[in-house]
Amino acid sequence: MDFPDFIENFPALDVPFPEEEVQTKAIRSDAGLVVFFSFPQDFVLPLHSHKAQWGTVLEGEVEQTIGGETRVYGPGDSYSIPSGVEHGGKIKAGSRVIDVFEEPDRYPVKG
């Protein structure tokens, strides 16, 4: 499933990962950041922490370790990561995820 053209026209973010592994489109407000993630390749997200995050898997499979507990999420599943809780995971190629970050400036807009 591709994102609709109007979402593909949203700005990309400057994330610290190669574009061939992680692709982004985003909407930002003063209250938070909504990111449409696409993963063309298998991807390993190192353990890290930041302010609160909520996400849902649209397509594919995401294995998340949140606060030491590991779970596999598939299409339709959502997860909530409280502020400051360490998390990371493995994301299968072809996955698409929507993540909402409490921090509106979590990642800068490209360009």
C-alpha positions in Angstrom: 0.0 0.0 0.0 1.3 3.4 -1.0 0.4 6.6 0.8 -1.9 8.8 -1.1 -0.3 11.5 -3.3 -1.3 14.3 -0.9 0.7 12.6 1.9 3.6 12.0 -0.4 3.6 15.7 -0.9 4.2 16.4 2.8 7.8 17.4 3.7 10.4 14.8 4.5 12.3 14.8 7.7 16.0 14.9 8.3 16.3 11.6 10.3 19.7 10.1 11.3 19.2 7.1 9.1 19.9 6.4 5.4 16.9 7.2 3.1 17.2 3.8 1.4 16.3 2.3 4.9 13.8 4.9 6.3 11.6 7.3 4.3 9.4 9.9 6.0 6.6 12.4 5.3 5.4 14.6 8.2 2.9 17.0 9.5 4.1 19.3 12.3 2.1 21.5 14.8 3.0 23.4 17.9 1.6 20.4 19.9 3.4 17.5 18.2 4.7 15.8 15.1 3.0 13.1 12.9 5.3 11.0 10.8 4.4 8.6 8.0 7.3 6.1 8.0 8.1 3.7 5.1 10.8 1.0 5.5 12.0 -0.3 2.1 14.6 -2.5 3.8 14.8 -4.4 7.1 15.7 -1.9 9.7 17.1 -2.1 13.3 16.2 0.9 15.5 18.7 1.2 18.3 17.5 1.6 21.9 16.9 5.2 22.8 14.4 7.5 24.7 12.7 10.8 24.2 9.3 12.3 25.1 6.1 10.4 24.6 5.3 8.6 21.3 2.3 6.7 20.0 2.2 4.7 16.8 0.2 2.3 14.7 1.3 -0.3 12.1 -0.4 0.1 8.7 1.5 -2.6 6.9 4.3 -5.1 7.7 5.7 -6.1 11.0 7.4 -4.2 13.8 9.1 -5.8 16.8 9.3 -3.2 19.6 11.0 -3.5 22.9 9.5 -0.9 25.2 10.8 -0.6 28.7 12.4 -4.1 28.5 9.2 -5.8 27.2 9.3 -7.1 23.6 6.2 -7.5 21.4 5.5 -8.0 17.7 3.0 -5.6 16.1 1.2 -6.1 12.8 -1.3 -4.2 10.7 -3.9 -2.5 12.9 -1.8 -2.8 16.1 -0.8 0.3 18.0 1.7 1.0 20.7 2.3 3.8 23.3 5.7 4.8 24.6 5.7 6.9 27.7 8.1 9.9 28.0 11.6 8.8 28.9 11.1 5.1 28.4 13.9 3.3 26.5 12.7 1.6 23.3 14.0 0.2 20.1 13.2 -2.6 17.6 13.4 -4.4 14.3 11.2 -3.4 11.4 10.6 -5.7 8.4 11.1 -4.4 4.8 7.9 -3.1 3.4 6.5 -1.9 6.7 4.6 1.4 6.9 3.9 3.0 10.3 2.4 6.3 11.5 4.1 7.6 14.6 2.9 10.7 16.6 5.6 12.4 18.8 4.9 14.7 21.7 7.9 16.8 20.6 7.0 18.9 17.6 10.8 19.4 16.8 11.8 15.7 17.3 13.3 15.8 13.7 13.9 18.8 11.5 12.2 19.2 8.1 14.6 18.5 5.2 15.8 21.3 3.0 
